[in-house]
Amino acid sequence: MKRITLDFETFWSDDYTLKKLTPVEYIADPRFEALGCAFVIDEEGKQPTAQWVDGPDIPAYLKQHDWDDVFAVAHNSQFDMLILALQFHTIPAFYGDTLAMARNWFSHRLSSLSLAGLCQHFGMPAKWDTVSRTKGLNLHAIKQDPWLYDEVKRYAIDDTLKCREIFGRILADGFPVSELPIIDMVVRMTTEPKFELDKTVLAEHLHAVKVKKQELLDACSMGHGNVSSLMSDPQFAAKLLFLGVDVPMKISKTTGKLAYAFAKTDKEFTELLEHEKPMVQALVAARLGHKSTLEESRTERMIGIAKLVEQMPVPLNYSGAHTHRFSGGWKINLQNLPNDSQLRYALKAPAGQLVVSVDASQIEARINATLAGQHDLVEAFRQGRDVYAEFAESIYGYPINKYRHKIERFVGKTGILSLGYGSSWMVFQNMCRIKGDVKLTDSEATSIVFLYRQKYKAITGLWNTAQRYVLPLLSTQFGNNYDMQLIPPLAVYMHALHLPNGNRLQYRDLRKEYIDGKEEWRFSRGSNDSRVKIYGAKLVENIVQSLAFIHIMEVAKRVKDKTGLFPAHQVHDELIYIVDKDEAPGVMQLVIDEMSTPPVWMPDLPAAAEGKTGASYGDT
């Protein structure tokens, strides 16, 4: 397959820029102009060739290549390849993205994954600053200055050559080739979108969100300019705790002690702007002085996008989370739509088609039990027994029926799904109250947590193994190439756990620190050396979530190989497709079967799945 690395140069101005618009809004805008594009061609047995093509000549140039036999690479393919699709109606056989690869491989130690940042990291010549001199200039204006025109061409070719070299360097550094098809899927969700948007649902939702936000703020005594409780750190922390949110903390540079992380520069805090609960969004937005919440702004963005294109791109960040799960992009974050959000219903299948959603049943709890060797729980899952009801029976002391004892079973379900990572009784109590309006006393919550830990001792033993053995090995050179019999199928290296797909869970500069007189394990993320707390149960959570995601992505690749279908969307442990109505039952069953097949690296996993179909995502 021919590999083509490319880089578009486009018109931009102060008010027409990617800093203010999503890529699809930018590209579909009437002001859009491709000044030109640089191409580097790699063909087997030939020397690579590089050239610049002016914007008006791009359509003719593209026809010279068989795009069904092209592997197209760019740095930020969700921009360049979207230009290729929307403006030039060209879809290559395979997509590559050096930004996505870098996010996986270097985000643990680099704060900037831009082309300039990667050039600096690799010791390559610096990226030129030509783009700063093209503001407000179209191709005609640039050509009036021959020196500038020549510089733009050389700048674009230089960027493309740098991208090509970075692609090779990341692969040579050990980036798993098996991850390239997943990057291709992610880019394709943007360039070949399947969802249509229901404009009526979006408009009604936007109005309802604005009304609800004010009601929520009023309910917290924050309406009509009363923000005193917002600005008081202890009071604001109490509101977050009441909503079941772990309060972001940091080490104060002044005192060296733990302090609330409520500043605009505190990443963990600003990430709460995208929390799944609208109340949390509203509180954090109000604290930061924002005029709108994520739910408002993304609904407005989706309304704007619906006016420009027929299908809604699904922008996901490959390896956006520490565990390599995807995260939401374009400040829309379609990864965290609440179950009752009308935005789910606004994402609909085209006429004659259905949305197919398949979810891996309790995948984290199943992997956790299998890793730990909690054989009774593994067997209960394998036999298809109601493990939620069984744990609830242990709590309440009488038989639990799924239909007659909904509250008790809910408590049992919350225990199975949340207590496997060492949650405290307070967190469990809050979760029951927030998710099911079940109010447990302190004593009840404490006894349930104690019961879980006594009943499932192999799981608590896994936390202890991670705390006593894995973290110390991770922190030293003795971890290098260590045969990880402690928690197979992983291998432990210094500051990194190697996953069965070749990815790595990174814990850079992991070491013990003393915080307020207490000993804690902490590691660094990014180049700003922000320190992140880690402990045995949390490490187990990281491992389980990584393994669960690997399983889901392996399923997606097998489905693609068997059917040619790419997911229209992916959320946590769920794969979402859009297919013709008559094909929907068969596709759903195929995905269920594949998702219920244990991975080769964990053959004893009692995997299971369930699926639904509907006219919209909300109907599934």
PECORVEN-V931637 format. One record per pair of residues at least 6 apart in sequence whose ideal C-beta (glycine too) atoms are under 8 Angstrom apart, sorted by sequence separation. I is the first residue (numbers start at 1). GAP is how many residues later the second one is. D is the distance in whole Angstrom. If there is no record, write none. Layout:
i,gap,d
I,GAP,D
I,GAP,D
This chain:
i,gap,d
12,6,8
26,6,7
42,6,5
74,6,4
84,6,5
85,6,6
107,6,7
111,6,8
118,6,8
119,6,7
120,6,7
142,6,6
143,6,5
171,6,7
217,6,5
218,6,8
229,6,4
230,6,6
241,6,6
251,6,7
252,6,7
263,6,7
264,6,7
275,6,6
285,6,8
306,6,7
320,6,5
321,6,5
327,6,8
328,6,6
337,6,5
349,6,5
368,6,8
381,6,6
393,6,6
432,6,4
433,6,6
473,6,4
484,6,5
486,6,8
491,6,7
492,6,7
498,6,6
499,6,7
513,6,8
514,6,8
524,6,7
559,6,6
560,6,6
570,6,7
598,6,7
599,6,7
613,6,8
614,6,4
41,7,6
74,7,6
84,7,8
106,7,6
110,7,6
119,7,6
142,7,5
222,7,7
228,7,8
229,7,7
240,7,5
251,7,7
252,7,4
261,7,6
262,7,6
274,7,7
285,7,7
305,7,6
319,7,8
320,7,3
328,7,4
337,7,5
348,7,8
380,7,5
393,7,5
402,7,6
432,7,8
433,7,7
453,7,5
484,7,5
490,7,5
491,7,4
497,7,7
512,7,6
513,7,6
524,7,6
525,7,6
569,7,4
598,7,4
612,7,8
613,7,7
18,8,6
21,8,7
40,8,6
41,8,5
53,8,5
84,8,8
102,8,7
110,8,8
119,8,5
134,8,6
221,8,6
222,8,6
250,8,7
251,8,7
261,8,5
272,8,6
273,8,6
285,8,5
292,8,8
305,8,8
318,8,6
320,8,8
327,8,6
328,8,6
347,8,8
369,8,4
370,8,6
392,8,4
400,8,5
401,8,8
423,8,8
432,8,5
440,8,7
483,8,7
484,8,5
490,8,6
496,8,4
497,8,4
512,8,7
513,8,8
523,8,7
524,8,7
534,8,8
567,8,5
568,8,5
579,8,5
598,8,8
599,8,8
612,8,4
17,9,8
40,9,7
41,9,8
72,9,6
214,9,6
220,9,7
249,9,5
250,9,6
272,9,7
275,9,7
285,9,8
317,9,6
320,9,8
326,9,6
369,9,5
396,9,8
400,9,5
418,9,8
419,9,6
473,9,6
482,9,7
490,9,6
496,9,7
512,9,6
513,9,5
522,9,4
523,9,6
567,9,6
568,9,6
598,9,5
16,10,7
40,10,5
103,10,6
116,10,7
142,10,6
229,10,7
237,10,5
249,10,7
250,10,8
302,10,7
316,10,4
317,10,4
377,10,7
380,10,6
390,10,8
418,10,6
481,10,7
482,10,5
490,10,7
496,10,5
497,10,8
511,10,7
512,10,8
522,10,6
567,10,6
568,10,5
577,10,6
597,10,6
39,11,7
81,11,8
102,11,4
110,11,6
116,11,4
249,11,6
250,11,4
273,11,5
282,11,5
316,11,7
317,11,7
389,11,4
429,11,5
482,11,7
489,11,5
493,11,8
495,11,7
496,11,7
510,11,6
511,11,7
522,11,6
523,11,6
556,11,6
596,11,5
38,12,7
39,12,6
72,12,7
106,12,8
115,12,6
248,12,7
249,12,6
272,12,4
273,12,6
281,12,4
316,12,7
317,12,5
365,12,8
366,12,7
369,12,7
389,12,7
396,12,5
400,12,7
428,12,8
481,12,7
495,12,5
510,12,7
511,12,8
521,12,7
522,12,7
565,12,6
595,12,7
596,12,5
16,13,7
38,13,7
114,13,8
247,13,7
248,13,4
281,13,5
315,13,7
316,13,6
334,13,8
389,13,6
392,13,7
395,13,7
415,13,7
418,13,6
429,13,7
432,13,7
479,13,5
480,13,5
484,13,8
495,13,5
510,13,4
520,13,6
521,13,5
595,13,8
596,13,5
38,14,5
39,14,7
81,14,6
99,14,6
134,14,8
248,14,7
270,14,8
281,14,6
315,14,4
386,14,8
414,14,7
479,14,5
480,14,5
495,14,7
509,14,6
521,14,6
556,14,7
565,14,7
577,14,7
595,14,4
16,15,5
37,15,8
38,15,8
106,15,7
133,15,7
269,15,7
273,15,8
278,15,7
315,15,4
366,15,5
479,15,5
495,15,6
508,15,6
509,15,4
520,15,7
10,16,8
36,16,6
37,16,6
102,16,6
250,16,6
365,16,8
386,16,6
389,16,8
392,16,5
395,16,6
429,16,4
470,16,6
478,16,8
479,16,8
507,16,4
508,16,5
559,16,8
575,16,6
36,17,6
98,17,8
273,17,7
278,17,5
315,17,7
392,17,5
395,17,6
414,17,6
425,17,7
428,17,5
469,17,6
470,17,7
477,17,5
508,17,7
592,17,5
13,18,8
36,18,5
37,18,8
77,18,5
133,18,8
134,18,6
248,18,6
270,18,7
316,18,7
414,18,5
474,18,6
476,18,7
513,18,7
552,18,7
591,18,7
592,18,7
35,19,8
36,19,5
77,19,7
78,19,7
220,19,6
315,19,7
316,19,7
362,19,7
392,19,6
393,19,8
426,19,7
473,19,5
474,19,8
475,19,8
556,19,6
592,19,5
11,20,7
35,20,5
72,20,4
77,20,4
98,20,7
248,20,4
273,20,7
274,20,5
314,20,6
389,20,5
392,20,3
395,20,7
425,20,4
428,20,7
474,20,7
475,20,7
509,20,8
555,20,7
575,20,8
591,20,6
11,21,7
34,21,4
37,21,6
71,21,7
76,21,7
130,21,5
248,21,5
273,21,5
388,21,5
391,21,4
392,21,8
411,21,6
414,21,7
425,21,4
428,21,6
465,21,6
466,21,7
474,21,6
552,21,6
10,22,7
11,22,4
33,22,6
36,22,7
39,22,8
70,22,4
71,22,7
72,22,7
73,22,8
74,22,8
75,22,7
77,22,7
130,22,6
365,22,8
388,22,8
390,22,7
410,22,8
414,22,7
465,22,7
470,22,6
474,22,8
552,22,8
565,22,7
589,22,8
10,23,6
67,23,6
70,23,6
71,23,4
72,23,6
73,23,4
74,23,7
75,23,5
76,23,5
77,23,7
128,23,8
237,23,6
386,23,8
389,23,6
392,23,8
425,23,8
474,23,7
552,23,6
588,23,4
10,24,6
11,24,6
34,24,6
67,24,7
69,24,6
70,24,7
71,24,8
72,24,7
73,24,7
74,24,7
75,24,5
131,24,7
236,24,8
248,24,8
264,24,6
388,24,4
391,24,5
425,24,5
510,24,7
549,24,8
563,24,7
588,24,8
9,25,7
10,25,6
67,25,5
68,25,5
71,25,6
73,25,7
130,25,4
262,25,7
362,25,8
387,25,8
388,25,4
391,25,6
410,25,8
411,25,8
424,25,7
462,25,7
548,25,6
588,25,6
8,26,6
9,26,4
62,26,6
67,26,7
236,26,7
410,26,5
423,26,7
9,27,6
128,27,5
233,27,5
245,27,7
411,27,6
470,27,8
507,27,7
563,27,7
8,28,8
9,28,7
62,28,5
388,28,6
410,28,6
495,28,7
562,28,7
585,28,7
8,29,5
9,29,8
59,29,6
233,29,6
301,29,7
387,29,6
407,29,7
411,29,7
419,29,8
584,29,5
7,30,7
58,30,6
128,30,6
245,30,7
301,30,7
302,30,7
419,30,6
6,31,6
7,31,5
127,31,8
128,31,8
301,31,6
407,31,6
559,31,6
6,32,7
127,32,7
240,32,8
245,32,8
475,32,8
559,32,6
6,33,5
298,33,7
415,33,6
419,33,4
474,33,5
5,34,7
6,34,8
243,34,6
297,34,7
298,34,4
419,34,8
4,35,6
5,35,4
127,35,7
245,35,6
298,35,7
312,35,7
475,35,4
559,35,6
4,36,7
243,36,6
420,36,8
474,36,5
475,36,6
555,36,7
558,36,5
4,37,6
5,37,7
125,37,8
243,37,6
294,37,8
411,37,7
415,37,6
475,37,8
505,37,6
3,38,8
4,38,8
124,38,6
505,38,7
2,39,7
3,39,4
294,39,7
311,39,8
420,39,6
471,39,7
555,39,5
2,40,7
3,40,8
75,40,5
240,40,7
243,40,8
555,40,5
2,41,5
124,41,7
302,41,7
422,41,6
505,41,6
576,41,7
124,42,8
555,42,8
119,43,6
122,43,8
240,43,7
503,43,7
552,43,7
115,44,6
122,44,7
239,44,6
299,44,7
302,44,7
551,44,8
576,44,8
298,45,7
554,45,6
295,46,8
475,46,8
497,46,7
115,47,6
119,47,8
122,47,6
236,47,7
499,47,6
500,47,8
503,47,7
115,48,7
118,48,5
295,48,8
499,48,7
551,48,5
569,48,7
34,49,7
501,49,5
550,49,7
471,50,5
500,50,7
115,51,7
236,51,6
365,51,6
369,51,8
499,51,6
551,51,8
27,52,8
365,52,6
368,52,5
501,52,8
34,53,6
230,53,7
364,53,8
368,53,8
395,53,6
490,53,7
501,53,8
274,54,7
362,54,7
551,54,8
23,55,6
27,55,6
32,55,7
362,55,7
365,55,6
547,55,7
23,56,5
27,56,6
230,56,6
231,56,8
364,56,7
395,56,6
487,56,7
551,56,7
230,57,5
394,57,6
24,58,7
28,58,6
23,59,6
27,59,5
227,59,7
274,59,5
27,60,6
276,60,5
278,60,7
4,61,7
18,61,7
222,61,8
275,61,7
276,61,8
277,61,7
391,61,7
394,61,6
24,62,7
216,62,7
274,62,6
276,62,5
2,63,7
216,63,5
220,63,7
471,63,7
2,64,8
102,64,8
222,64,6
391,64,7
471,64,8
98,65,6
105,65,6
213,65,7
217,65,6
471,65,7
4,66,5
6,66,6
101,66,7
212,66,7
216,66,5
470,66,8
2,67,6
3,67,8
4,67,7
5,67,8
6,67,8
7,67,6
1,68,6
2,68,5
3,68,5
4,68,5
5,68,5
6,68,6
7,68,7
98,68,5
102,68,7
105,68,7
467,68,6
468,68,7
471,68,6
1,69,7
2,69,7
3,69,8
4,69,7
5,69,7
98,69,5
101,69,5
209,69,7
213,69,5
217,69,6
467,69,3
470,69,6
1,70,5
3,70,6
105,70,5
466,70,4
467,70,8
8,71,8
96,71,7
104,71,7
465,71,7
466,71,7
8,72,5
98,72,7
464,72,6
467,72,8
7,73,6
10,73,7
463,73,4
466,73,4
6,74,6
101,74,6
463,74,4
466,74,5
8,75,5
104,75,7
8,76,8
463,77,6
466,77,8
6,78,8
101,78,8
462,78,6
377,79,6
213,80,6
101,82,7
213,82,8
374,82,5
377,82,8
56,83,8
100,83,5
213,83,7
375,83,8
55,84,5
75,84,8
96,84,7
209,84,7
372,84,8
374,84,4
54,85,7
373,85,5
374,85,5
94,86,8
97,86,5
100,86,7
209,86,5
210,86,6
372,86,4
96,87,6
100,87,8
209,87,5
369,87,8
372,87,4
4,88,7
75,88,5
95,88,7
96,88,7
74,89,7
95,89,5
97,89,8
369,89,8
372,89,7
73,90,7
94,90,5
97,90,6
206,90,7
209,90,6
369,90,7
372,90,4
73,91,7
75,91,7
368,91,6
371,91,6
1,92,7
95,92,4
1,93,7
3,93,8
95,93,7
206,93,5
73,94,6
205,94,6
206,94,6
368,94,8
95,96,7
202,97,6
206,97,7
35,99,7
500,99,8
91,100,7
202,100,6
203,100,7
52,101,4
91,101,7
202,101,5
500,101,4
35,103,7
36,103,7
35,104,5
52,104,6
199,104,7
202,104,7
33,105,5
52,105,6
197,105,6
33,106,7
51,106,7
77,106,8
81,106,6
85,106,4
35,107,7
50,107,5
84,107,7
85,107,7
199,107,5
78,108,8
82,108,6
197,108,7
78,109,6
81,109,7
82,109,6
197,109,4
50,110,7
77,110,5
81,110,5
50,111,6
78,112,5
489,112,4
78,113,8
422,113,8
489,113,6
196,114,7
422,114,7
38,115,8
196,115,6
197,115,5
422,115,3
36,116,7
48,116,7
193,116,8
195,116,6
196,116,7
371,116,6
421,116,5
422,116,7
35,117,7
36,117,7
40,117,8
194,117,6
195,117,5
421,117,7
38,118,4
193,118,4
422,118,8
37,119,7
38,119,5
193,119,6
195,119,7
421,119,6
36,120,7
40,120,5
193,120,5
420,120,8
421,120,4
14,121,7
38,121,7
39,121,7
40,121,6
193,121,6
420,121,8
9,122,8
12,122,7
13,122,6
14,122,8
38,122,4
42,122,7
191,122,8
11,123,8
12,123,6
13,123,5
190,123,4
421,123,8
12,124,8
40,124,5
189,124,7
190,124,7
420,124,8
9,125,7
189,125,4
190,125,6
11,126,7
189,126,8
11,127,5
189,127,6
11,128,8
186,130,5
186,131,8
186,132,5
208,134,7
183,135,5
182,136,7
205,136,8
205,137,4
204,138,7
205,138,6
186,140,7
201,141,6
202,141,8
205,141,7
9,143,6
201,144,5
202,144,5
201,145,4
9,146,8
9,147,5
198,147,7
198,148,5
7,149,6
197,149,6
197,150,7
198,150,5
196,151,8
197,151,7
7,152,5
195,152,5
196,152,5
7,153,4
195,153,7
196,153,7
6,154,6
195,154,7
196,154,5
5,155,5
194,155,7
5,156,8
7,156,6
194,156,8
277,157,8
5,158,5
5,159,4
194,159,8
5,162,7
24,166,8
23,167,8
371,169,8
368,172,7
371,172,7
371,173,7
324,175,8
368,176,5
371,176,8
367,177,5
324,179,5
364,180,5
367,180,5
246,181,8
324,181,8
364,181,7
367,181,6
323,182,7
244,183,7
322,183,7
319,184,8
322,184,8
364,184,5
367,184,8
241,185,8
363,185,5
244,186,4
243,187,8
244,187,6
242,188,8
360,188,7
363,188,7
241,189,7
244,189,7
363,189,8
244,190,4
243,191,7
360,191,7
360,192,6
322,203,7
364,209,7
363,210,5
107,212,7
355,213,8
360,213,4
103,214,7
104,214,7
108,214,8
359,214,6
360,214,8
103,215,6
104,215,4
359,215,5
103,216,5
358,216,7
100,217,8
103,217,7
357,217,6
358,217,5
100,218,4
357,218,8
358,218,8
100,219,7
323,219,5
357,219,5
104,220,6
322,220,7
325,220,7
356,220,7
97,221,7
325,221,8
355,221,6
356,221,4
323,222,4
324,222,6
347,222,8
355,222,8
356,222,7
86,223,7
323,223,4
355,223,6
356,223,6
325,224,5
354,224,7
382,224,4
384,224,7
324,225,6
353,225,5
354,225,7
381,225,4
323,226,7
324,226,8
353,226,6
354,226,8
378,226,7
353,227,6
354,227,5
379,227,8
381,227,7
350,228,7
352,228,6
353,228,6
356,228,5
378,228,6
349,229,5
352,229,6
354,230,4
358,230,6
82,231,7
353,231,8
356,231,5
356,232,5
370,232,6
358,233,4
337,234,8
358,234,6
370,234,6
334,235,7
356,235,7
360,235,5
367,235,7
370,235,5
335,236,6
370,236,7
78,237,6
334,237,8
335,237,7
358,237,6
367,238,6
366,239,6
366,240,6
366,241,7
366,242,8
326,244,6
363,244,7
362,246,8
325,247,7
360,247,7
361,247,4
360,248,8
361,248,6
360,249,5
361,249,6
359,250,6
78,251,7
358,251,6
359,251,6
358,252,7
359,252,7
316,253,8
358,253,4
314,254,7
316,254,7
357,254,6
314,255,5
356,255,7
357,255,5
356,256,8
357,256,8
258,257,6
356,257,5
357,257,8
257,258,8
258,258,6
355,258,7
257,259,6
354,259,5
355,259,5
354,260,7
355,260,7
357,260,7
354,261,7
355,261,6
355,262,5
267,263,7
357,263,4
251,264,7
355,264,7
356,264,8
355,265,5
349,266,6
348,267,6
349,267,7
348,268,4
347,269,6
348,269,7
346,270,7
347,270,4
345,271,5
347,271,7
344,272,7
345,272,7
346,272,8
344,273,5
345,273,4
344,274,3
345,274,7
25,276,8
342,276,7
341,277,8
22,279,6
25,279,6
29,279,8
25,280,6
28,280,4
250,280,8
251,280,7
337,280,8
24,281,6
28,281,6
22,283,7
25,283,6
24,284,7
24,285,6
24,289,5
23,290,8
23,292,8
22,293,7
24,306,8
23,307,7
22,308,4
22,309,7
22,310,7
179,322,7
178,323,6
179,323,7
178,324,6
179,324,7
176,325,6
176,326,3
175,327,8
176,327,6
174,328,8
182,371,5
185,371,6
195,373,6
182,374,8
192,374,7
194,374,4
195,374,7
182,375,7
185,375,7
193,375,7
181,376,6
189,377,7
188,378,5
189,378,7
181,379,7
189,379,7
189,380,7
185,381,5
189,381,8
185,382,6
194,383,8
195,383,7
194,384,4
185,385,8
109,397,8
108,398,4
104,399,7
109,399,6
108,400,5
109,415,8
111,415,5
112,415,8
108,416,8
110,416,7
111,416,4
108,417,6
109,417,7
110,417,6
111,417,6
107,418,8
108,418,7
109,418,6
198,418,7
107,419,7
195,422,7
